[in-house]
């Protein structure tokens, strides 16, 4: 009997790991006769619980099904990438950027929740992973980043995994002078080749989620916006700390 499913919501293309009890009529399936084609062909209604306790169902497709093991960490995967189901723990605290995810699923986003195989990924020494062009970050951080259900969180978490937040203070994406504040000094830009690696990782994520090619390029442009937002958040936090 399957205990968890990795789903993609049809309205906003968000992906999340959910309990199968959140899938309408899942208990009525013939679980001895489930195959990949049947999973991908069907549309399912999956429950989402809002912060205020209310809930509703949204149309979604099931990408993977998993069975929770005795230790609560390893699950059977029907299709690649491998799905690893964690113990049932509350989802992490959500930031302001998550408020608009109305059709996102109730996800279990612990570090071991889902291990996804990514094209630029290769193992390195000291539990580091090469995410492209020799750029290495901690393997655990890379796995957590890939768990993020929202594109904004994926990009922002990747940013602070590549650069220490302290190093991001006073930096800008491209080092251009702000038209709003022409008298302010130009900030040091982020390393271009590292930003290029970020862009490739983000592109790989979008392709893996099945984003149509005709809107892929426009979606990639959002990376700049997410990076600028995160840099602004870091600046605000630094100023708040200095004033405390």
C-alpha angles and dihedrals in degrees: 000000000000115000103184139029134198106220139183117212113227097215099057103008091238117154127211144159113248139174112258089235085072090062113089114243092356090135090061094061122109095243092190090064104046115128136170096257093052092049095051095042097054130079116218134192112233126190124238122193115210126215092257090058097256120124142194140178124250130189114260143158124234114236099175140006124209140187118219111234128221092269091046097237113085125064136184113251122211094195136011135303099062115249117215115193118210127206112282103273130157116271118258122269112282124229128214092272090065097059094091096055095103094153097042118120128246096263132195099219104180118141091261097045100104130002108199124189111231127193098236094044123111130157120254136185123287092028093296125140128213107228094182142318091020094301107144131195131170112288092228091054091050091052092049091048091054090053093062109117094205128063091224092057092046092056096041094048090047090052094056091043091057096041127032108244089238089058091051093059109108093011130121132199098248105005094244124151112257112246089210093054107029092163094060119096118257112261123231110264125235114261104277097217091051090051087051090055090050090052092051091049090050091048090051090052092051092048091048090053090054099249110177114253093235092066099032096095094050090049091051089057089065089072091078091052093050092049093049090049092052093047089051091050090052091051092050092049091049092051091047090051092049091051094048 
